[in-house]
Amino acid sequence: MPEFENPPATVDVPGVRVTRIVAVDADRGTVWRCLTEPELLARWLGDIAAFPDGVVAGATGRFAWTGEVVLAARIRELEPGSRFVFDWAEGILSDKASTVEMTLRDVDGQTQVHLVESGFPLEGDDASKRESLRALAAGWTVELDELVDLAEHLESASS
C-alpha cells in the first residue's frame, strides 16, 4: 500500500482533455506489463480487455465493464517500456473516438505514469463540457488507483 495518495485526475475544459499523473512503487517493467498484457489490463481497466491480435501497434480490440459500456479500441503507438497510445470509443471506432496516451518515467525510485485522454467530441456549453470531463476524470482516478494497487501487488509478490 502506498505511503501517500496520488492526486486525482484533472480536467482542462478549453483543451478538452483529462490528465493524471500517478507514482507507482513498482519497477517500470511491472507497470508496463499491467498496461500491455490483456489479462492484467482487465484487472484494472474495465472487466474485459480483449486484443485478439495481441497488444501491438495497429491492433484492434475492446474494453468492457460488465453491465455497462463496451469500448472499441485501436492501438496507435507502442514504445516498449515507455509509451502506450490508443484510441477508443463506445460501440465502434469513429470520429467520436478519444485518444489515451500513457507515458512511463522513472522518478525517485518509482514509476511515474502520466495519462492524458483527449479528443473528446463534446457538445454543449462550457458547463456541460466541464461536467462531462469531470465524470471522465473521476473514472480515471478510480482506474489508475486500481493500476497502482495491481502493479504494487505484483511487485511485492515477486520480491
Buried (B, 14 or more C-beta within 10 A) or exposed (E): EBEEEBEBBBBEBEEBBBBBBBBBBBBBBBBBBBBBBBEBBBBBBBEBBBBEEEBEEEBBBBBBEEEEEEBBBBBBEBEEBEBBBBBBBEEEBEEEBBBBBBBBEEEEEBBBBBBBBBBBEBEEEEEEBBBBBBEBBBBBBEBBBBBBBBBBBBBEEEE
